[in-house]
Amino acid sequence: MPASGIHNIHEIPLGSHLCVFYGRLMEFLHLSASFLKAGLASHEFCVWVVPPPLTITVALDELSYHGLDGPALQATKQLYISSTEDWYGVGTFDVDDSLDRLADLPARLTSVAMRVFA
């Protein structure tokens, strides 16, 4: 089983869904970057949908703090980062559109597993 990267949750079976609560934006950043770092270390394809008021630049800075080169990971297509506005659009949430977008991403990749933090 792959490592979760989240404190007190050591391993997670493939196909699992987690719900994580946080009190401050810094907790969110740390949790999500730790979770994605563990996936990236396992050569999983990772998607990070960053909510406002955070930006992709802030997300990349947090990954750098965790010792990861976000731009290089994006260039090799192991990591995809999107704002919530770009991912979900503006207005009504369309689950089918979001799932289609997610399904289209790994078609360009060679990864077997995918990790999403949204």
Protein Blocks (a to p, Z undefined) as FASTA:
>chain_A
ZZehighilbacehiacddddfbfklmmmmmmmmmmmmmmnopacddddddfbdfklmmm
mmmmnopafklmmmnopaccddfklmnogcjddfklmmmmmmmmmmmpmbfbdcddZZ
